[in-house]
Amino acid sequence: MRKPFVAGNWKMNTDSYTSVELAERIASGAMEAAASGSVTVVVCPPFVYLQSVTKALSASSIGVGAQDVYYEPKGAFTGEISPSMLKDIGCTYCLCGHSERRHVIGETDELINKKVTASIVGGLLPILCVGELLSEREASQTNVVVTRHLKNGLAGLSAEKVSAVTIAYEPVWAIGTGLTATPQQAQEVHNFIRKLLGQMYNDQLAEEIRILYGGSAKPNNAAELMGQPDIDGLLVGGASLKADDFLAIIQTAM
């Protein structure tokens, strides 16, 4: 039985006060989930607030993740943050290959693979994001794109290392647009991902790895999405910036 997983990606939002306030409200409201251990809950604040949010959550079981990471352990890489730096301030998870990193910043599959690999080596748990653009879905290329993202993103990694990875399926056309894949559309892709992982590695890993849906997840659609057999959780964007909404989603996952 795969443990449900709810992650909040705060993106480039909050400030030094509101980031801590939001973390504290989530921690207070999620005490039941934390006590039961029934749901993995993670928040991903901006880099500059990671340390203060980690401190605010230190008495809870809520994990903290970074929104990005660099693949070198140290050196002359101005503006970058290494896995060891993130571990040092209490991060457990990190996002790799979020659609905005791919399509706004211009990250390649090869770069994302280096980040996933470095995260695992550095003791972090990567959340590898995959998903298609609207034009790609309309051209019936969803499975082709997801296959490319998955195979390139996990290239060179053994099944043992991949067991540290969580996959997040993000239909890019449903992020911040108000659109959401139907539960059936999301389930189809999640099932495809799980079968592909079985082909790439083995059936046991495919059954154990968690696959999240990320694409305008909200309290009013969380239950139906989470009710699908291959959807193990949600990567939440805008709704994670509102404590009541995020807590409602966590409650749905319990």
KEPAGU-253078 format. One record per residue (C-alpha): residue number from 0; x, y, z; chain. Coordinates in nm, 2 decimals. Layout:
<pts>
<pt zaba="NUM" px="X" py="Y" pz="Z" vodo="A"/>
...
</pts>
This chain:
<pts>
<pt zaba="0" px="0.00" py="0.00" pz="0.00" vodo="A"/>
<pt zaba="1" px="0.15" py="0.33" pz="-0.11" vodo="A"/>
<pt zaba="2" px="0.14" py="0.60" pz="0.15" vodo="A"/>
<pt zaba="3" px="-0.04" py="0.92" pz="0.02" vodo="A"/>
<pt zaba="4" px="0.18" py="1.21" pz="-0.05" vodo="A"/>
<pt zaba="5" px="0.08" py="1.58" pz="-0.06" vodo="A"/>
<pt zaba="6" px="0.35" py="1.84" pz="-0.16" vodo="A"/>
<pt zaba="7" px="0.30" py="2.21" pz="-0.17" vodo="A"/>
<pt zaba="8" px="0.51" py="2.41" pz="-0.42" vodo="A"/>
<pt zaba="9" px="0.51" py="2.78" pz="-0.31" vodo="A"/>
<pt zaba="10" px="0.70" py="2.89" pz="-0.62" vodo="A"/>
<pt zaba="11" px="0.82" py="3.25" pz="-0.61" vodo="A"/>
<pt zaba="12" px="0.57" py="3.36" pz="-0.34" vodo="A"/>
<pt zaba="13" px="0.56" py="3.46" pz="0.03" vodo="A"/>
<pt zaba="14" px="0.80" py="3.67" pz="0.22" vodo="A"/>
<pt zaba="15" px="1.00" py="3.63" pz="0.54" vodo="A"/>
<pt zaba="16" px="0.69" py="3.67" pz="0.76" vodo="A"/>
<pt zaba="17" px="0.42" py="3.50" pz="0.56" vodo="A"/>
<pt zaba="18" px="0.63" py="3.20" pz="0.48" vodo="A"/>
<pt zaba="19" px="0.68" py="3.12" pz="0.85" vodo="A"/>
<pt zaba="20" px="0.31" py="3.21" pz="0.93" vodo="A"/>
<pt zaba="21" px="0.19" py="2.97" pz="0.65" vodo="A"/>
<pt zaba="22" px="0.42" py="2.69" pz="0.77" vodo="A"/>
<pt zaba="23" px="0.30" py="2.73" pz="1.13" vodo="A"/>
<pt zaba="24" px="-0.07" py="2.73" pz="1.03" vodo="A"/>
<pt zaba="25" px="-0.01" py="2.41" pz="0.82" vodo="A"/>
<pt zaba="26" px="0.17" py="2.24" pz="1.10" vodo="A"/>
<pt zaba="27" px="-0.10" py="2.33" pz="1.35" vodo="A"/>
<pt zaba="28" px="-0.38" py="2.21" pz="1.12" vodo="A"/>
<pt zaba="29" px="-0.21" py="1.90" pz="1.01" vodo="A"/>
<pt zaba="30" px="-0.14" py="1.76" pz="1.36" vodo="A"/>
<pt zaba="31" px="-0.39" py="1.47" pz="1.31" vodo="A"/>
<pt zaba="32" px="-0.22" py="1.36" pz="0.99" vodo="A"/>
<pt zaba="33" px="0.12" py="1.40" pz="1.15" vodo="A"/>
<pt zaba="34" px="0.01" py="1.20" pz="1.45" vodo="A"/>
<pt zaba="35" px="-0.13" py="0.91" pz="1.24" vodo="A"/>
<pt zaba="36" px="0.15" py="0.91" pz="1.00" vodo="A"/>
<pt zaba="37" px="-0.10" py="0.84" pz="0.73" vodo="A"/>
<pt zaba="38" px="0.01" py="1.10" pz="0.48" vodo="A"/>
<pt zaba="39" px="0.35" py="1.23" pz="0.38" vodo="A"/>
<pt zaba="40" px="0.33" py="1.61" pz="0.37" vodo="A"/>
<pt zaba="41" px="0.60" py="1.84" pz="0.23" vodo="A"/>
<pt zaba="42" px="0.63" py="2.21" pz="0.15" vodo="A"/>
<pt zaba="43" px="0.87" py="2.37" pz="-0.09" vodo="A"/>
<pt zaba="44" px="0.93" py="2.73" pz="-0.01" vodo="A"/>
<pt zaba="45" px="1.16" py="2.97" pz="-0.20" vodo="A"/>
<pt zaba="46" px="1.53" py="2.91" pz="-0.13" vodo="A"/>
<pt zaba="47" px="1.57" py="3.23" pz="0.09" vodo="A"/>
<pt zaba="48" px="1.30" py="3.11" pz="0.33" vodo="A"/>
<pt zaba="49" px="1.40" py="2.74" pz="0.35" vodo="A"/>
<pt zaba="50" px="1.59" py="2.77" pz="0.68" vodo="A"/>
<pt zaba="51" px="1.32" py="2.97" pz="0.86" vodo="A"/>
<pt zaba="52" px="1.04" py="2.74" pz="0.74" vodo="A"/>
<pt zaba="53" px="1.24" py="2.43" pz="0.84" vodo="A"/>
<pt zaba="54" px="1.28" py="2.58" pz="1.19" vodo="A"/>
<pt zaba="55" px="0.91" py="2.66" pz="1.20" vodo="A"/>
<pt zaba="56" px="0.82" py="2.30" pz="1.12" vodo="A"/>
<pt zaba="57" px="1.09" py="2.14" pz="1.33" vodo="A"/>
<pt zaba="58" px="0.84" py="2.01" pz="1.59" vodo="A"/>
<pt zaba="59" px="0.62" py="1.86" pz="1.32" vodo="A"/>
<pt zaba="60" px="0.66" py="1.57" pz="1.08" vodo="A"/>
<pt zaba="61" px="0.61" py="1.79" pz="0.78" vodo="A"/>
<pt zaba="62" px="0.90" py="1.77" pz="0.54" vodo="A"/>
<pt zaba="63" px="1.07" py="2.06" pz="0.36" vodo="A"/>
<pt zaba="64" px="1.18" py="2.05" pz="0.00" vodo="A"/>
<pt zaba="65" px="1.37" py="2.28" pz="-0.23" vodo="A"/>
<pt zaba="66" px="1.22" py="2.39" pz="-0.56" vodo="A"/>
<pt zaba="67" px="1.54" py="2.32" pz="-0.74" vodo="A"/>
<pt zaba="68" px="1.90" py="2.20" pz="-0.69" vodo="A"/>
<pt zaba="69" px="2.23" py="2.21" pz="-0.87" vodo="A"/>
<pt zaba="70" px="2.42" py="1.89" pz="-0.96" vodo="A"/>
<pt zaba="71" px="2.77" py="1.99" pz="-0.84" vodo="A"/>
<pt zaba="72" px="2.87" py="1.94" pz="-0.48" vodo="A"/>
<pt zaba="73" px="3.05" py="2.28" pz="-0.45" vodo="A"/>
<pt zaba="74" px="3.26" py="2.52" pz="-0.65" vodo="A"/>
<pt zaba="75" px="3.25" py="2.83" pz="-0.87" vodo="A"/>
<pt zaba="76" px="2.88" py="2.81" pz="-0.97" vodo="A"/>
<pt zaba="77" px="2.74" py="3.15" pz="-0.88" vodo="A"/>
<pt zaba="78" px="2.38" py="3.15" pz="-0.77" vodo="A"/>
<pt zaba="79" px="2.35" py="2.78" pz="-0.74" vodo="A"/>
<pt zaba="80" px="2.26" py="2.56" pz="-0.44" vodo="A"/>
<pt zaba="81" px="2.41" py="2.21" pz="-0.39" vodo="A"/>
<pt zaba="82" px="2.24" py="1.91" pz="-0.24" vodo="A"/>
<pt zaba="83" px="2.47" py="1.92" pz="0.07" vodo="A"/>
<pt zaba="84" px="2.37" py="2.28" pz="0.13" vodo="A"/>
<pt zaba="85" px="2.01" py="2.19" pz="0.12" vodo="A"/>
<pt zaba="86" px="2.07" py="1.89" pz="0.35" vodo="A"/>
<pt zaba="87" px="2.26" py="2.11" pz="0.59" vodo="A"/>
<pt zaba="88" px="1.96" py="2.33" pz="0.65" vodo="A"/>
<pt zaba="89" px="1.71" py="2.05" pz="0.70" vodo="A"/>
<pt zaba="90" px="1.58" py="1.98" pz="0.35" vodo="A"/>
<pt zaba="91" px="1.47" py="1.62" pz="0.27" vodo="A"/>
<pt zaba="92" px="1.31" py="1.66" pz="-0.08" vodo="A"/>
<pt zaba="93" px="1.38" py="1.86" pz="-0.39" vodo="A"/>
<pt zaba="94" px="1.18" py="1.92" pz="-0.71" vodo="A"/>
<pt zaba="95" px="1.37" py="1.83" pz="-1.03" vodo="A"/>
<pt zaba="96" px="1.24" py="1.93" pz="-1.38" vodo="A"/>
<pt zaba="97" px="0.93" py="2.12" pz="-1.28" vodo="A"/>
<pt zaba="98" px="0.76" py="2.23" pz="-1.60" vodo="A"/>
<pt zaba="99" px="0.84" py="2.60" pz="-1.53" vodo="A"/>
<pt zaba="100" px="1.21" py="2.51" pz="-1.50" vodo="A"/>
<pt zaba="101" px="1.18" py="2.32" pz="-1.83" vodo="A"/>
<pt zaba="102" px="0.97" py="2.57" pz="-2.03" vodo="A"/>
<pt zaba="103" px="1.04" py="2.91" pz="-1.87" vodo="A"/>
<pt zaba="104" px="1.41" py="2.86" pz="-1.76" vodo="A"/>
<pt zaba="105" px="1.49" py="2.62" pz="-2.05" vodo="A"/>
<pt zaba="106" px="1.63" py="2.32" pz="-1.86" vodo="A"/>
<pt zaba="107" px="1.70" py="2.01" pz="-2.07" vodo="A"/>
<pt zaba="108" px="1.64" py="1.64" pz="-1.99" vodo="A"/>
<pt zaba="109" px="2.01" py="1.59" pz="-1.95" vodo="A"/>
<pt zaba="110" px="2.05" py="1.87" pz="-1.70" vodo="A"/>
<pt zaba="111" px="1.75" py="1.74" pz="-1.50" vodo="A"/>
<pt zaba="112" px="1.90" py="1.39" pz="-1.50" vodo="A"/>
<pt zaba="113" px="2.22" py="1.53" pz="-1.35" vodo="A"/>
<pt zaba="114" px="2.01" py="1.70" pz="-1.08" vodo="A"/>
<pt zaba="115" px="1.81" py="1.39" pz="-1.00" vodo="A"/>
<pt zaba="116" px="2.13" py="1.18" pz="-0.98" vodo="A"/>
<pt zaba="117" px="2.31" py="1.44" pz="-0.76" vodo="A"/>
<pt zaba="118" px="2.01" py="1.47" pz="-0.53" vodo="A"/>
<pt zaba="119" px="2.01" py="1.09" pz="-0.46" vodo="A"/>
<pt zaba="120" px="2.39" py="1.08" pz="-0.41" vodo="A"/>
<pt zaba="121" px="2.36" py="1.38" pz="-0.18" vodo="A"/>
<pt zaba="122" px="2.09" py="1.22" pz="0.03" vodo="A"/>
<pt zaba="123" px="1.79" py="1.41" pz="-0.09" vodo="A"/>
<pt zaba="124" px="1.47" py="1.26" pz="-0.22" vodo="A"/>
<pt zaba="125" px="1.40" py="1.40" pz="-0.57" vodo="A"/>
<pt zaba="126" px="1.05" py="1.46" pz="-0.71" vodo="A"/>
<pt zaba="127" px="1.09" py="1.42" pz="-1.08" vodo="A"/>
<pt zaba="128" px="0.83" py="1.62" pz="-1.28" vodo="A"/>
<pt zaba="129" px="0.72" py="1.50" pz="-1.62" vodo="A"/>
<pt zaba="130" px="0.44" py="1.62" pz="-1.85" vodo="A"/>
<pt zaba="131" px="0.32" py="1.75" pz="-2.18" vodo="A"/>
<pt zaba="132" px="0.23" py="2.09" pz="-2.33" vodo="A"/>
<pt zaba="133" px="-0.12" py="2.15" pz="-2.47" vodo="A"/>
<pt zaba="134" px="0.01" py="2.13" pz="-2.82" vodo="A"/>
<pt zaba="135" px="0.17" py="1.79" pz="-2.75" vodo="A"/>
<pt zaba="136" px="-0.15" py="1.66" pz="-2.60" vodo="A"/>
<pt zaba="137" px="-0.35" py="1.78" pz="-2.89" vodo="A"/>
<pt zaba="138" px="-0.10" py="1.60" pz="-3.12" vodo="A"/>
<pt zaba="139" px="-0.15" py="1.28" pz="-2.92" vodo="A"/>
<pt zaba="140" px="0.21" py="1.30" pz="-2.80" vodo="A"/>
<pt zaba="141" px="0.15" py="1.27" pz="-2.43" vodo="A"/>
<pt zaba="142" px="0.29" py="0.92" pz="-2.39" vodo="A"/>
<pt zaba="143" px="0.59" py="1.01" pz="-2.61" vodo="A"/>
<pt zaba="144" px="0.67" py="1.31" pz="-2.41" vodo="A"/>
<pt zaba="145" px="0.63" py="1.14" pz="-2.07" vodo="A"/>
<pt zaba="146" px="0.84" py="0.85" pz="-2.19" vodo="A"/>
<pt zaba="147" px="1.12" py="1.08" pz="-2.30" vodo="A"/>
<pt zaba="148" px="1.11" py="1.28" pz="-1.97" vodo="A"/>
<pt zaba="149" px="1.10" py="0.96" pz="-1.76" vodo="A"/>
<pt zaba="150" px="1.37" py="0.77" pz="-1.95" vodo="A"/>
<pt zaba="151" px="1.61" py="1.06" pz="-1.98" vodo="A"/>
<pt zaba="152" px="1.54" py="1.19" pz="-1.63" vodo="A"/>
<pt zaba="153" px="1.62" py="0.85" pz="-1.47" vodo="A"/>
<pt zaba="154" px="1.90" py="0.76" pz="-1.72" vodo="A"/>
<pt zaba="155" px="2.19" py="0.57" pz="-1.56" vodo="A"/>
<pt zaba="156" px="2.01" py="0.51" pz="-1.23" vodo="A"/>
<pt zaba="157" px="1.97" py="0.16" pz="-1.08" vodo="A"/>
<pt zaba="158" px="1.64" py="0.04" pz="-0.95" vodo="A"/>
<pt zaba="159" px="1.78" py="0.08" pz="-0.60" vodo="A"/>
<pt zaba="160" px="1.85" py="0.45" pz="-0.66" vodo="A"/>
<pt zaba="161" px="1.52" py="0.51" pz="-0.84" vodo="A"/>
<pt zaba="162" px="1.34" py="0.38" pz="-0.53" vodo="A"/>
<pt zaba="163" px="1.43" py="0.72" pz="-0.37" vodo="A"/>
<pt zaba="164" px="1.24" py="0.91" pz="-0.64" vodo="A"/>
<pt zaba="165" px="0.88" py="1.03" pz="-0.65" vodo="A"/>
<pt zaba="166" px="0.73" py="1.10" pz="-0.99" vodo="A"/>
<pt zaba="167" px="0.50" py="1.40" pz="-1.04" vodo="A"/>
<pt zaba="168" px="0.29" py="1.40" pz="-1.36" vodo="A"/>
<pt zaba="169" px="0.22" py="1.76" pz="-1.45" vodo="A"/>
<pt zaba="170" px="0.01" py="1.83" pz="-1.76" vodo="A"/>
<pt zaba="171" px="0.17" py="2.17" pz="-1.84" vodo="A"/>
<pt zaba="172" px="-0.16" py="2.29" pz="-1.99" vodo="A"/>
<pt zaba="173" px="-0.33" py="2.25" pz="-1.65" vodo="A"/>
<pt zaba="174" px="-0.08" py="2.45" pz="-1.44" vodo="A"/>
<pt zaba="175" px="-0.20" py="2.79" pz="-1.33" vodo="A"/>
<pt zaba="176" px="-0.46" py="2.80" pz="-1.61" vodo="A"/>
<pt zaba="177" px="-0.76" py="2.69" pz="-1.41" vodo="A"/>
<pt zaba="178" px="-0.78" py="2.38" pz="-1.63" vodo="A"/>
<pt zaba="179" px="-0.74" py="2.04" pz="-1.47" vodo="A"/>
<pt zaba="180" px="-0.70" py="1.70" pz="-1.63" vodo="A"/>
<pt zaba="181" px="-1.01" py="1.50" pz="-1.56" vodo="A"/>
<pt zaba="182" px="-0.95" py="1.22" pz="-1.31" vodo="A"/>
<pt zaba="183" px="-0.98" py="0.97" pz="-1.60" vodo="A"/>
<pt zaba="184" px="-0.72" py="1.16" pz="-1.81" vodo="A"/>
<pt zaba="185" px="-0.48" py="1.18" pz="-1.51" vodo="A"/>
<pt zaba="186" px="-0.53" py="0.81" pz="-1.42" vodo="A"/>
<pt zaba="187" px="-0.45" py="0.71" pz="-1.78" vodo="A"/>
<pt zaba="188" px="-0.12" py="0.88" pz="-1.77" vodo="A"/>
<pt zaba="189" px="-0.03" py="0.76" pz="-1.42" vodo="A"/>
<pt zaba="190" px="-0.11" py="0.41" pz="-1.52" vodo="A"/>
<pt zaba="191" px="0.11" py="0.45" pz="-1.83" vodo="A"/>
<pt zaba="192" px="0.39" py="0.58" pz="-1.61" vodo="A"/>
<pt zaba="193" px="0.36" py="0.29" pz="-1.37" vodo="A"/>
<pt zaba="194" px="0.37" py="0.03" pz="-1.65" vodo="A"/>
<pt zaba="195" px="0.66" py="0.21" pz="-1.81" vodo="A"/>
<pt zaba="196" px="0.86" py="0.20" pz="-1.49" vodo="A"/>
<pt zaba="197" px="0.78" py="-0.18" pz="-1.47" vodo="A"/>
<pt zaba="198" px="0.93" py="-0.22" pz="-1.82" vodo="A"/>
<pt zaba="199" px="1.23" py="0.00" pz="-1.73" vodo="A"/>
<pt zaba="200" px="1.31" py="-0.16" pz="-1.40" vodo="A"/>
<pt zaba="201" px="1.07" py="-0.42" pz="-1.24" vodo="A"/>
<pt zaba="202" px="0.71" py="-0.47" pz="-1.14" vodo="A"/>
<pt zaba="203" px="0.79" py="-0.44" pz="-0.77" vodo="A"/>
<pt zaba="204" px="0.95" py="-0.10" pz="-0.80" vodo="A"/>
<pt zaba="205" px="0.66" py="0.01" pz="-1.03" vodo="A"/>
<pt zaba="206" px="0.41" py="-0.09" pz="-0.76" vodo="A"/>
<pt zaba="207" px="0.60" py="0.08" pz="-0.48" vodo="A"/>
<pt zaba="208" px="0.70" py="0.41" pz="-0.64" vodo="A"/>
<pt zaba="209" px="0.46" py="0.70" pz="-0.57" vodo="A"/>
<pt zaba="210" px="0.33" py="0.91" pz="-0.86" vodo="A"/>
<pt zaba="211" px="0.17" py="1.25" pz="-0.78" vodo="A"/>
<pt zaba="212" px="-0.06" py="1.46" pz="-0.99" vodo="A"/>
<pt zaba="213" px="0.02" py="1.82" pz="-1.03" vodo="A"/>
<pt zaba="214" px="-0.20" py="2.05" pz="-1.23" vodo="A"/>
<pt zaba="215" px="-0.44" py="2.29" pz="-1.05" vodo="A"/>
<pt zaba="216" px="-0.52" py="2.05" pz="-0.77" vodo="A"/>
<pt zaba="217" px="-0.77" py="2.21" pz="-0.53" vodo="A"/>
<pt zaba="218" px="-0.99" py="2.10" pz="-0.24" vodo="A"/>
<pt zaba="219" px="-1.29" py="2.05" pz="-0.47" vodo="A"/>
<pt zaba="220" px="-1.11" py="1.81" pz="-0.70" vodo="A"/>
<pt zaba="221" px="-0.86" py="1.65" pz="-0.47" vodo="A"/>
<pt zaba="222" px="-1.08" py="1.36" pz="-0.35" vodo="A"/>
<pt zaba="223" px="-1.17" py="1.25" pz="-0.71" vodo="A"/>
<pt zaba="224" px="-0.81" py="1.27" pz="-0.82" vodo="A"/>
<pt zaba="225" px="-0.68" py="1.08" pz="-0.52" vodo="A"/>
<pt zaba="226" px="-0.95" py="0.82" pz="-0.56" vodo="A"/>
<pt zaba="227" px="-0.78" py="0.69" pz="-0.88" vodo="A"/>
<pt zaba="228" px="-0.59" py="0.37" pz="-0.84" vodo="A"/>
<pt zaba="229" px="-0.25" py="0.50" pz="-0.97" vodo="A"/>
<pt zaba="230" px="-0.27" py="0.86" pz="-0.83" vodo="A"/>
<pt zaba="231" px="-0.08" py="0.85" pz="-0.50" vodo="A"/>
<pt zaba="232" px="-0.09" py="1.22" pz="-0.41" vodo="A"/>
<pt zaba="233" px="-0.08" py="1.57" pz="-0.53" vodo="A"/>
<pt zaba="234" px="0.18" py="1.83" pz="-0.61" vodo="A"/>
<pt zaba="235" px="-0.01" py="2.15" pz="-0.52" vodo="A"/>
<pt zaba="236" px="0.06" py="2.49" pz="-0.65" vodo="A"/>
<pt zaba="237" px="-0.16" py="2.79" pz="-0.58" vodo="A"/>
<pt zaba="238" px="-0.38" py="2.61" pz="-0.33" vodo="A"/>
<pt zaba="239" px="-0.07" py="2.54" pz="-0.11" vodo="A"/>
<pt zaba="240" px="-0.04" py="2.91" pz="-0.04" vodo="A"/>
<pt zaba="241" px="-0.37" py="2.91" pz="0.15" vodo="A"/>
<pt zaba="242" px="-0.34" py="2.71" pz="0.47" vodo="A"/>
<pt zaba="243" px="-0.71" py="2.62" pz="0.48" vodo="A"/>
<pt zaba="244" px="-0.71" py="2.49" pz="0.12" vodo="A"/>
<pt zaba="245" px="-0.39" py="2.29" pz="0.16" vodo="A"/>
<pt zaba="246" px="-0.51" py="2.14" pz="0.49" vodo="A"/>
<pt zaba="247" px="-0.84" py="2.04" pz="0.32" vodo="A"/>
<pt zaba="248" px="-0.63" py="1.86" pz="0.06" vodo="A"/>
<pt zaba="249" px="-0.43" py="1.69" pz="0.32" vodo="A"/>
<pt zaba="250" px="-0.75" py="1.58" pz="0.50" vodo="A"/>
<pt zaba="251" px="-0.87" py="1.43" pz="0.17" vodo="A"/>
<pt zaba="252" px="-0.56" py="1.22" pz="0.14" vodo="A"/>
<pt zaba="253" px="-0.59" py="1.07" pz="0.49" vodo="A"/>
</pts>
